[in-house]
Amino acid sequence: MNVHVSAALINKNGRLLAARRADGVQQGGEWELPGGKVEEGETSVEALRRELEEELGMMPRSMWLYDTVEYDYPDFHLTMECFVCRIDADAEPARNPEVHSELRWLSRDELLDVAWLPADVELARSLTYYWDEAFSDQLL
């Protein structure tokens, strides 16, 4: 089975937004980038806008594709399109407790301090090297 998701790389004040999955949710307690499944008939961008509204109560001003992660879990194959998202300077995410138990802003040096979902680990590692390039204002 193939699962297609969109994920957001939201940087604010030099920190990346990470979300801890709520207990009772598959892989609860592990950390992920905000986002979710792309539904039939949706583009990846449309899905990410919908998911960010549902999960965080916010909409990105702009977004661009950073990377596509392919990962094989034991019972499905994941394709995760990861977008750098720009938000308004005064925007604050509101945690949806049904989805996430905690939100955290991580600095570049803290990226590997949380227990990421397996598919997110390599992406977090790559961001430690390409942080400046990923979040450069010139790209947004």
DSSP file with accessible surface (Angstrom, degrees, kcal/mol):
  #  RESIDUE AA STRUCTURE BP1 BP2  ACC     N-H-->O    O-->H-N    N-H-->O    O-->H-N    TCO  KAPPA ALPHA  PHI   PSI    X-CA   Y-CA   Z-CA
    1    1 A M              0   0  163      0, 0.0    76,-3.1     0, 0.0     2,-0.4   0.000 360.0 360.0 360.0 138.8    0.0    0.0    0.0
    2    2 A N  E     -a   77   0A 129     74,-0.2     2,-0.4    76,-0.0    76,-0.2  -0.890 360.0-166.7-106.2 136.0    1.2    3.5   -0.9
    3    3 A V  E     -a   78   0A  19     74,-3.0    76,-2.7    -2,-0.4     2,-0.5  -0.991   4.8-160.4-122.3 128.6    0.5    6.5    1.4
    4    4 A H  E     +a   79   0A  69     -2,-0.4    34,-2.9    34,-0.3     2,-0.3  -0.937  18.1 170.1-112.6 123.5    1.1   10.0    0.0
    5    5 A V  E     -aB  80  37A  22     74,-2.9    76,-2.5    -2,-0.5     2,-0.4  -0.902  26.3-141.7-130.1 159.9    1.5   12.9    2.5
    6    6 A S  E     -aB  81  36A   1     30,-2.5    30,-1.9    -2,-0.3     2,-0.3  -0.964  20.9-167.9-117.4 140.2    2.6   16.5    2.5
    7    7 A A  E     -aB  82  35A   4     74,-2.8    76,-2.9    -2,-0.4     2,-0.4  -0.948  12.9-131.6-131.8 151.1    4.7   18.0    5.3
    8    8 A A  E     -a   83   0A   0     26,-2.9     2,-0.8    -2,-0.3    76,-0.2  -0.862   5.6-160.0-109.2 132.4    5.6   21.5    6.4
    9    9 A L  E     -a   84   0A   0     74,-3.3    76,-2.6    -2,-0.4     2,-0.6  -0.917  24.3-177.4-102.3  97.5    8.9   22.9    7.2
   10   10 A I  E     -a   85   0A   0     -2,-0.8     7,-2.5     7,-0.4     2,-0.5  -0.912   4.1-172.3-105.7 116.5    7.9   26.0    9.2
   11   11 A N  E     +D   16   0B  40     74,-0.7     2,-0.4    -2,-0.6    76,-0.3  -0.931   8.4 171.1-111.9 130.3   10.7   28.2   10.4
   12   12 A K  E >  S-D   15   0B  25      3,-2.7     3,-1.2    -2,-0.5    -2,-0.0  -0.986  70.7 -12.7-140.0 126.0   10.2   31.1   12.7
   13   13 A N  T 3  S-     0   0  150     -2,-0.4     3,-0.1     1,-0.3    -1,-0.1   0.864 130.7 -50.2  53.8  38.7   12.9   33.2   14.3
   14   14 A G  T 3  S+     0   0   39      1,-0.2    94,-0.5   121,-0.1     2,-0.3   0.688 117.3 108.1  76.8  20.1   15.5   30.6   13.4
   15   15 A R  E <   -D   12   0B  98     -3,-1.2    -3,-2.7    92,-0.2     2,-0.4  -0.974  60.7-135.1-132.7 146.6   13.5   27.6   14.7
   16   16 A L  E     -DE  11 106B   1     90,-3.2    90,-3.2    -2,-0.3     2,-0.5  -0.814  24.0-121.5-100.6 135.3   11.7   24.7   13.0
   17   17 A L  E     - E   0 105B   0     -7,-2.5    -7,-0.4    -2,-0.4     2,-0.3  -0.626  33.1-178.9 -79.2 124.8    8.2   23.7   14.2
   18   18 A A  E     - E   0 104B   0     86,-3.0    86,-2.6    -2,-0.5     2,-0.4  -0.919  11.5-152.2-120.6 150.2    8.0   20.0   15.2
   19   19 A A  E     -FE  32 103B   0     13,-2.9    13,-2.6    -2,-0.3     2,-0.5  -0.984   7.0-142.7-129.0 132.5    4.9   18.2   16.4
   20   20 A R  E     -FE  31 102B  91     82,-3.0    81,-2.3    -2,-0.4    82,-1.0  -0.828  29.3-117.6 -94.9 125.6    4.6   15.3   18.8
   21   21 A R  E     - E   0 100B  48      9,-2.9     8,-2.4    -2,-0.5    79,-0.3  -0.341  31.4-113.1 -63.9 138.2    1.9   12.8   17.9
   22   22 A A    >   -     0   0    8     77,-2.3     3,-1.8     6,-0.2     8,-0.1  -0.321  36.5 -93.3 -69.1 151.4   -0.8   12.4   20.5
   23   23 A D  T 3  S+     0   0  140      1,-0.2    -1,-0.1     5,-0.2     3,-0.1  -0.367 115.1  34.8 -59.2 144.0   -1.2    9.1   22.4
   24   24 A G  T 3  S+     0   0   87      1,-0.4     2,-0.3    -3,-0.1    -1,-0.2   0.183  94.8 106.4  91.6 -18.4   -3.7    6.8   20.7
   25   25 A V  S X  S-     0   0   48     -3,-1.8     3,-1.5     1,-0.1    -1,-0.4  -0.704  92.2 -83.7 -88.2 145.2   -2.6    8.1   17.2
   26   26 A Q  T 3  S+     0   0  117     -2,-0.3    -1,-0.1     1,-0.3    -4,-0.0  -0.258 119.7   9.4 -50.1 131.6   -0.5    5.6   15.2
   27   27 A Q  T >  S-     0   0   53      1,-0.2     3,-1.6     2,-0.1    -1,-0.3   0.848  94.8-169.7  60.9  38.2    3.1    6.0   16.4
   28   28 A G  T <   +     0   0   33     -3,-1.5    -6,-0.2     1,-0.2    -5,-0.2  -0.220  62.7  31.5 -57.3 145.2    2.0    8.2   19.2
   29   29 A G  T 3  S+     0   0   17     -8,-2.4    -1,-0.2     1,-0.3    86,-0.2   0.196  93.8 109.7  90.8 -16.0    4.8   10.0   21.2
   30   30 A E    <   -     0   0   60     -3,-1.6    -9,-2.9    -8,-0.1    -1,-0.3  -0.571  68.4-114.4 -92.4 160.5    7.1   10.3   18.2
   31   31 A W  E     +Fg  20 116B   8     84,-2.9    86,-2.7   -11,-0.2     2,-0.3  -0.644  37.5 163.9 -97.9 148.5    7.8   13.7   16.5
   32   32 A E  E     -F   19   0B  18    -13,-2.6   -13,-2.9    -2,-0.3     3,-0.0  -0.930  41.7 -94.4-148.8 170.4    6.9   14.7   13.0
   33   33 A L        -     0   0    7     -2,-0.3   -15,-0.1   -15,-0.2   -24,-0.1  -0.694  56.0 -97.7 -83.3 144.2    6.6   17.7   10.7
   34   34 A P  S    S+     0   0    0      0, 0.0   -26,-2.9     0, 0.0     2,-0.3  -0.327  81.4  79.1 -60.7 148.5    3.0   19.1   10.6
   35   35 A G  E     -B    7   0A   7    -28,-0.2     2,-0.3    16,-0.2   -28,-0.2  -0.962  50.5-155.7 147.8-161.7    1.0   17.9    7.6
   36   36 A G  E     -B    6   0A  16    -30,-1.9   -30,-2.5    -2,-0.3    15,-0.1  -0.989  36.5 -21.1 175.2-168.6   -0.9   14.8    6.6
   37   37 A K  E     -B    5   0A 121     -2,-0.3     2,-0.6   -32,-0.2   -32,-0.3  -0.255  48.7-128.3 -67.4 141.9   -2.4   12.7    3.9
   38   38 A V        -     0   0   25    -34,-2.9   -34,-0.3     4,-0.0     2,-0.1  -0.811  30.8-143.2 -86.6 118.7   -3.1   13.9    0.4
   39   39 A E    >   -     0   0   99     -2,-0.6     3,-2.2     4,-0.2     8,-0.1  -0.464  31.7 -79.7 -81.8 159.3   -6.7   13.0   -0.4
   40   40 A E  T 3  S+     0   0  201      1,-0.3    -1,-0.1    -2,-0.1     3,-0.1  -0.301 119.7  21.3 -58.4 133.2   -7.9   11.8   -3.8
   41   41 A G  T 3  S+     0   0   80      1,-0.3     2,-0.3    -3,-0.1    -1,-0.3   0.358 102.6 109.7  89.2  -5.8   -8.4   14.8   -6.1
   42   42 A E    <   -     0   0   45     -3,-2.2    -1,-0.3     4,-0.0     2,-0.2  -0.767  63.0-133.3 -99.7 149.9   -6.1   17.1   -4.1
   43   43 A T     >  -     0   0   73     -2,-0.3     4,-2.5    -3,-0.1     5,-0.2  -0.525  33.3-106.6 -85.5 166.9   -2.7   18.4   -5.0
   44   44 A S  H  > S+     0   0   15      1,-0.2     4,-2.2     2,-0.2     5,-0.2   0.889 122.0  50.1 -61.4 -38.9    0.1   18.1   -2.4
   45   45 A V  H  > S+     0   0   52      2,-0.2     4,-2.5     1,-0.2    -1,-0.2   0.927 110.2  49.2 -67.1 -44.5   -0.1   21.9   -1.9
   46   46 A E  H  > S+     0   0  100      1,-0.2     4,-2.3     2,-0.2    -2,-0.2   0.922 111.8  49.8 -60.7 -42.3   -3.9   21.8   -1.4
   47   47 A A  H  X S+     0   0    0     -4,-2.5     4,-3.0     1,-0.2    -1,-0.2   0.917 110.4  49.5 -63.3 -42.4   -3.5   19.0    1.1
   48   48 A L  H  X S+     0   0    0     -4,-2.2     4,-2.7     2,-0.2     5,-0.2   0.920 109.8  50.3 -66.8 -41.1   -0.9   20.7    3.1
   49   49 A R  H  X S+     0   0   80     -4,-2.5     4,-1.8     2,-0.2    -1,-0.2   0.934 113.7  46.4 -59.7 -45.2   -2.9   23.9    3.3
   50   50 A R  H  X S+     0   0   59     -4,-2.3     4,-2.5    -5,-0.2    -2,-0.2   0.940 113.6  48.1 -61.9 -47.0   -5.9   21.9    4.5
   51   51 A E  H  X S+     0   0   21     -4,-3.0     4,-3.3     1,-0.2     5,-0.4   0.896 110.0  51.1 -64.6 -40.5   -3.9   19.9    7.0
   52   52 A L  H  X>S+     0   0    1     -4,-2.7     4,-2.2     2,-0.2     6,-1.3   0.881 111.1  49.1 -66.5 -35.4   -2.2   23.1    8.5
   53   53 A E  H  X5S+     0   0  100     -4,-1.8     4,-1.1     4,-0.3    -2,-0.2   0.938 117.1  41.6 -65.7 -45.1   -5.6   24.7    8.9
   54   54 A E  H  <5S+     0   0  104     -4,-2.5    -2,-0.2     1,-0.2    -3,-0.2   0.909 125.1  33.8 -68.8 -43.6   -7.0   21.5   10.6
   55   55 A E  H  <5S+     0   0   11     -4,-3.3    41,-0.9    -5,-0.2    -3,-0.2   0.824 137.5  14.0 -84.2 -34.8   -3.9   20.8   12.8
   56   56 A L  H  <5S-     0   0    1     -4,-2.2    38,-2.6    -5,-0.4    -3,-0.2   0.468  89.3-122.9-123.8  -8.1   -2.5   24.2   13.6
   57   57 A G  S  <<S+     0   0   51     -4,-1.1     2,-0.3    -5,-0.7    -4,-0.3   0.836  76.6 105.6  66.0  32.5   -5.3   26.7   12.7
   58   58 A M        -     0   0   14     -6,-1.3    -1,-0.2    -9,-0.1    -2,-0.2  -0.967  57.4-145.5-143.2 158.0   -2.9   28.6   10.3
   59   59 A M        -     0   0   92     -2,-0.3    29,-0.4    -3,-0.1     2,-0.1  -0.983  24.0-122.6-123.8 135.3   -2.3   29.0    6.6
   60   60 A P        -     0   0    6      0, 0.0    27,-0.2     0, 0.0     3,-0.1  -0.461   8.1-144.8 -72.9 147.4    1.1   29.5    5.0
   61   61 A R  S    S-     0   0  140     25,-3.2     2,-0.3     1,-0.3    26,-0.2   0.839  81.4  -8.3 -75.4 -39.8    1.6   32.7    3.0
   62   62 A S  E     -C   86   0A  38     24,-1.1    24,-2.7     2,-0.0     2,-0.3  -0.974  64.8-170.2-152.0 161.9    3.9   30.8    0.5
   63   63 A M  E     -C   85   0A  32     -2,-0.3     2,-0.3    22,-0.2    22,-0.2  -0.988   3.7-170.6-155.4 152.0    5.5   27.4    0.1
   64   64 A W  E     -C   84   0A  65     20,-1.8    20,-2.6    -2,-0.3     2,-0.3  -0.989  36.8 -97.2-144.4 149.5    8.0   25.7   -2.1
   65   65 A L  E     +C   83   0A  78     -2,-0.3    18,-0.3    18,-0.2     3,-0.1  -0.499  37.2 172.6 -70.6 125.0    9.1   22.0   -2.4
   66   66 A Y  E     -     0   0A  47     16,-3.2     2,-0.3     1,-0.4    17,-0.2   0.824  61.6 -25.1 -96.0 -46.2   12.3   21.2   -0.4
   67   67 A D  E     -C   82   0A  69     15,-1.6    15,-3.3     2,-0.0     2,-0.5  -0.988  46.9-130.2-164.3 157.8   12.5   17.4   -0.8
   68   68 A T  E     -C   81   0A  53     -2,-0.3     2,-0.5    13,-0.2    13,-0.2  -0.993  24.9-156.4-118.7 123.8   10.5   14.3   -1.4
   69   69 A V  E     -C   80   0A  20     11,-3.1    11,-3.0    -2,-0.5     2,-0.5  -0.864   5.1-164.6-102.5 131.5   11.1   11.4    1.1
   70   70 A E  E     +C   79   0A 107     -2,-0.5     2,-0.3     9,-0.2     9,-0.2  -0.971  18.9 168.8-112.4 127.8   10.4    7.8    0.1
   71   71 A Y  E     -C   78   0A  87      7,-2.4     7,-3.6    -2,-0.5     2,-0.7  -0.994  29.0-141.1-145.4 136.1   10.3    5.4    3.1
   72   72 A D  E     -C   77   0A 119     -2,-0.3     5,-0.2     5,-0.2    -2,-0.0  -0.862  18.9-173.3-100.0 108.6    9.2    1.8    3.6
   73   73 A Y  E >   -C   76   0A  21      3,-2.4     3,-0.5    -2,-0.7    -2,-0.0  -0.526  43.9 -98.4 -84.1 165.8    7.4    1.1    6.8
   74   74 A P  T 3  S+     0   0  135      0, 0.0     3,-0.1     0, 0.0    -1,-0.1   0.859 120.1  26.1 -57.1 -34.7    6.6   -2.5    7.6
   75   75 A D  T 3  S+     0   0  105      1,-0.2     2,-0.3     0, 0.0    -3,-0.0   0.379 127.6  18.2-115.3   4.7    3.0   -2.3    6.3
   76   76 A F  E <   - C   0  73A  26     -3,-0.5    -3,-2.4   -73,-0.0     2,-0.5  -0.986  66.2-116.6-164.1 162.0    3.1    0.6    3.7
   77   77 A H  E     -aC   2  72A  41    -76,-3.1   -74,-3.0    -2,-0.3     2,-0.5  -0.906  31.7-149.7-103.5 131.3    5.3    2.7    1.5
   78   78 A L  E     -aC   3  71A  13     -7,-3.6    -7,-2.4    -2,-0.5     2,-0.5  -0.864  14.5-171.6-106.0 131.8    5.4    6.4    2.3
   79   79 A T  E     -aC   4  70A  31    -76,-2.7   -74,-2.9    -2,-0.5     2,-0.6  -0.992  14.9-174.6-114.6 116.4    5.9    9.3   -0.1
   80   80 A M  E     -aC   5  69A   7    -11,-3.0   -11,-3.1    -2,-0.5     2,-0.6  -0.950  13.0-159.2-120.4 112.3    6.3   12.5    1.8
   81   81 A E  E     -aC   6  68A  38    -76,-2.5   -74,-2.8    -2,-0.6     2,-0.5  -0.808  14.9-155.3 -88.8 123.5    6.6   15.8   -0.1
   82   82 A C  E     -aC   7  67A   0    -15,-3.3   -16,-3.2    -2,-0.6   -15,-1.6  -0.903   9.8-168.7-109.5 122.2    8.2   18.4    2.3
   83   83 A F  E     -aC   8  65A  13    -76,-2.9   -74,-3.3    -2,-0.5     2,-0.5  -0.904  22.9-131.4-113.6 133.7    7.5   22.1    1.7
   84   84 A V  E     -aC   9  64A   1    -20,-2.6   -20,-1.8    -2,-0.4     2,-0.4  -0.718  34.6-160.9 -75.6 126.9    9.2   25.1    3.2
   85   85 A C  E     -aC  10  63A   3    -76,-2.6   -74,-0.7    -2,-0.5     2,-0.5  -0.954  12.7-149.9-119.1 133.4    6.3   27.3    4.3
   86   86 A R  E     - C   0  62A  66    -24,-2.7   -25,-3.2    -2,-0.4   -24,-1.1  -0.850  19.2-172.3 -99.1 133.1    6.4   30.9    5.1
   87   87 A I        -     0   0   15     -2,-0.5     2,-0.0   -76,-0.3   -76,-0.0  -0.805  35.5 -82.9-118.4 163.6    4.0   32.2    7.8
   88   88 A D    >   -     0   0   72    -29,-0.4     3,-1.8    -2,-0.3    -1,-0.1  -0.365  41.8-117.3 -62.2 146.6    3.0   35.6    8.9
   89   89 A A  T 3  S+     0   0   91      1,-0.3    -1,-0.1    -2,-0.0    -2,-0.0   0.825 114.9  43.6 -58.1 -32.1    5.5   37.0   11.5
   90   90 A D  T 3  S+     0   0  137      2,-0.0    -1,-0.3     0, 0.0     2,-0.2   0.417  86.6 120.0 -96.2   3.9    2.7   37.2   14.2
   91   91 A A    <   -     0   0   21     -3,-1.8    -4,-0.1   -32,-0.0   -33,-0.1  -0.471  40.6-172.0 -72.0 134.6    1.2   33.8   13.4
   92   92 A E        -     0   0  122     -2,-0.2     2,-0.1   -35,-0.1    -2,-0.0  -0.996  23.0-122.9-126.7 127.6    1.2   31.3   16.2
   93   93 A P        -     0   0   19      0, 0.0     2,-0.6     0, 0.0   -36,-0.2  -0.395  16.8-145.2 -68.8 143.5    0.2   27.6   15.7
   94   94 A A        -     0   0   62    -38,-2.6     2,-0.2    -2,-0.1   -36,-0.1  -0.959  21.3-126.3-109.4 118.2   -2.7   26.3   17.9
   95   95 A R        -     0   0  114     -2,-0.6   -39,-0.2     1,-0.1     8,-0.1  -0.418   9.0-143.6 -68.6 132.3   -2.2   22.7   18.8
   96   96 A N    >>  -     0   0   44    -41,-0.9     4,-2.9    -2,-0.2     3,-1.9  -0.864   9.9-154.9 -92.3 108.9   -5.0   20.3   18.0
   97   97 A P  T 34 S+     0   0   84      0, 0.0    -1,-0.1     0, 0.0   -42,-0.0   0.718  89.9  63.0 -64.7 -17.7   -5.0   17.8   21.0
   98   98 A E  T 34 S+     0   0  160      1,-0.1     3,-0.1   -76,-0.1   -76,-0.1   0.737 118.8  25.7 -74.2 -21.2   -6.6   15.1   18.9
   99   99 A V  T <4 S+     0   0   39     -3,-1.9   -77,-2.3     1,-0.3     2,-0.4   0.798 127.5  28.0-108.2 -45.3   -3.6   15.1   16.6
  100  100 A H  E  <  -E   21   0B   0     -4,-2.9    -1,-0.3   -79,-0.3   -79,-0.3  -0.971  45.7-164.2-129.6 139.2   -0.6   16.4   18.6
  101  101 A S  E    S+     0   0B  53    -81,-2.3     2,-0.3    -2,-0.4   -80,-0.1   0.665  82.3  11.2 -89.0 -18.4    0.3   16.3   22.3
  102  102 A E  E     -E   20   0B  72    -82,-1.0   -82,-3.0     2,-0.0     2,-0.4  -0.989  56.4-154.0-159.4 145.6    3.0   19.0   22.0
  103  103 A L  E     -E   19   0B  40     -2,-0.3     2,-0.4   -84,-0.2   -84,-0.2  -0.962  21.1-177.5-118.3 143.7    4.4   21.5   19.6
  104  104 A R  E     -E   18   0B  84    -86,-2.6   -86,-3.0    -2,-0.4     2,-0.6  -0.999  25.9-138.2-145.4 138.7    8.0   22.6   19.8
  105  105 A W  E     -E   17   0B  60     -2,-0.4     2,-0.4   -88,-0.2   -88,-0.2  -0.878  29.8-161.4 -94.5 117.1   10.2   25.1   18.0
  106  106 A L  E     -E   16   0B   0    -90,-3.2   -90,-3.2    -2,-0.6     2,-0.1  -0.854   9.3-139.5-105.0 134.5   13.6   23.5   17.5
  107  107 A S    >>  -     0   0   26     -2,-0.4     3,-1.2   -92,-0.2     4,-0.7  -0.356  37.5 -98.6 -76.9 168.6   16.8   25.3   16.7
  108  108 A R  G >4 S+     0   0   76    -94,-0.5     3,-1.0     1,-0.3     4,-0.3   0.895 126.7  51.6 -54.0 -42.2   19.2   23.8   14.1
  109  109 A D  G 34 S+     0   0  145      1,-0.2    -1,-0.3     2,-0.1     3,-0.2   0.654 109.1  50.9 -72.3 -16.1   21.3   22.4   17.0
  110  110 A E  G X4 S+     0   0   53     -3,-1.2     3,-2.3     1,-0.1     4,-0.3   0.462  77.7 102.0 -98.2  -2.6   18.2   20.7   18.6
  111  111 A L  G X< S+     0   0    0     -3,-1.0     3,-0.5    -4,-0.7    -1,-0.1   0.818  86.9  41.0 -55.1 -35.7   17.0   19.0   15.4
  112  112 A L  G 3  S+     0   0   88     -4,-0.3    -1,-0.3    -3,-0.2    -2,-0.1   0.305  92.9  87.5 -98.3  13.2   18.3   15.6   16.4
  113  113 A D  G <  S+     0   0  111     -3,-2.3     2,-0.3     2,-0.1    -1,-0.2   0.530  80.4  67.4 -87.5  -7.2   17.2   15.9   20.1
  114  114 A V  S <  S-     0   0   16     -3,-0.5     2,-1.4    -4,-0.3   -84,-0.1  -0.779  91.9-107.4-111.9 160.3   13.7   14.5   19.6
  115  115 A A        -     0   0   61     -2,-0.3   -84,-2.9   -86,-0.2    -3,-0.1  -0.669  44.8-164.1 -87.5  89.0   12.5   11.1   18.6
  116  116 A W  B     -g   31   0B  17     -2,-1.4   -84,-0.2   -86,-0.2     5,-0.1  -0.357  29.4 -95.7 -69.1 152.4   11.4   11.7   15.0
  117  117 A L    >>  -     0   0    5    -86,-2.7     3,-1.7     1,-0.1     4,-0.9  -0.368  45.9-105.4 -57.8 149.0    9.2    9.2   13.1
  118  118 A P  H >> S+     0   0   44      0, 0.0     3,-0.8     0, 0.0     4,-0.6   0.864 120.3  53.0 -52.1 -39.7   11.5    6.9   11.0
  119  119 A A  H 34 S+     0   0    1      1,-0.2     4,-0.4     2,-0.1     3,-0.1   0.747 109.0  51.0 -69.0 -20.4   10.6    8.7    7.7
  120  120 A D  H <> S+     0   0    7     -3,-1.7     4,-2.5   -89,-0.2    -1,-0.2   0.618  87.9  83.1 -92.0 -12.8   11.5   12.1    9.2
  121  121 A V  H <X S+     0   0   39     -4,-0.9     4,-2.4    -3,-0.8     5,-0.2   0.932  92.5  44.0 -61.4 -51.5   15.0   11.2   10.6
  122  122 A E  H  X S+     0   0  123     -4,-0.6     4,-2.6     1,-0.2    -1,-0.2   0.880 112.8  53.3 -64.2 -36.2   17.0   11.6    7.3
  123  123 A L  H  > S+     0   0    4     -4,-0.4     4,-2.2     2,-0.2    -1,-0.2   0.935 108.7  49.3 -63.0 -44.4   15.2   14.8    6.6
  124  124 A A  H  X S+     0   0    4     -4,-2.5     4,-1.2     1,-0.2    -2,-0.2   0.919 111.4  50.2 -61.0 -41.7   16.1   16.2   10.0
  125  125 A R  H >X S+     0   0  114     -4,-2.4     4,-0.8     1,-0.2     3,-0.5   0.920 109.1  50.5 -62.2 -44.0   19.7   15.2    9.4
  126  126 A S  H >X S+     0   0   26     -4,-2.6     4,-2.4     1,-0.2     3,-0.9   0.885 104.9  58.0 -64.1 -34.8   19.8   16.9    6.0
  127  127 A L  H 3X S+     0   0    1     -4,-2.2     4,-0.8     1,-0.3    -1,-0.2   0.805  95.2  63.7 -66.4 -27.2   18.4   20.1    7.5
  128  128 A T  H << S+     0   0   34     -4,-1.2    -1,-0.3    -3,-0.5    -2,-0.2   0.846 114.2  34.2 -63.7 -29.1   21.3   20.3    9.9
  129  129 A Y  H << S+     0   0  169     -3,-0.9    -2,-0.2    -4,-0.8     3,-0.2   0.813 127.4  35.9 -90.2 -37.2   23.5   20.7    6.9
  130  130 A Y  H  X S+     0   0  128     -4,-2.4     4,-2.8     1,-0.2     5,-0.2   0.084  77.2 119.9-109.2  23.1   21.2   22.7    4.6
  131  131 A W  H  X S+     0   0   20     -4,-0.8     4,-2.2     1,-0.2    -1,-0.2   0.929  77.1  46.2 -53.5 -53.7   19.5   24.9    7.1
  132  132 A D  H  4 S+     0   0  102      1,-0.2     4,-0.4    -3,-0.2    -1,-0.2   0.908 115.6  46.1 -61.4 -41.4   20.6   28.2    5.7
  133  133 A E  H >4 S+     0   0  108      1,-0.2     3,-0.7     2,-0.2    -1,-0.2   0.906 112.3  51.0 -67.8 -39.9   19.8   27.2    2.1
  134  134 A A  H 3< S+     0   0    1     -4,-2.8    -2,-0.2     1,-0.2    -1,-0.2   0.882 119.7  33.9 -65.4 -38.2   16.3   25.8    3.1
  135  135 A F  T 3< S+     0   0   25     -4,-2.2    -1,-0.2    -5,-0.2     2,-0.2   0.225  81.6 135.0-109.4  17.4   15.2   28.9    5.0
  136  136 A S    X   -     0   0   34     -3,-0.7     3,-1.6    -4,-0.4     4,-0.5  -0.438  55.6-137.5 -65.6 132.1   16.9   31.6    3.0
  137  137 A D  G >  S+     0   0  112      1,-0.3     3,-0.9     2,-0.2    -1,-0.2   0.759 100.0  71.3 -61.6 -23.8   14.5   34.5    2.3
  138  138 A Q  G 3  S+     0   0  182      1,-0.2    -1,-0.3     0, 0.0    -2,-0.1   0.787  96.4  51.3 -64.1 -25.1   15.8   34.6   -1.2
  139  139 A L  G <         0   0   93     -3,-1.6    -1,-0.2    -6,-0.1    -2,-0.2   0.633 360.0 360.0 -86.4 -14.6   14.0   31.4   -2.0
  140  140 A L    <         0   0   60     -3,-0.9   -55,-0.0    -4,-0.5    -5,-0.0  -0.625 360.0 360.0-101.4 360.0   10.6   32.5   -0.6
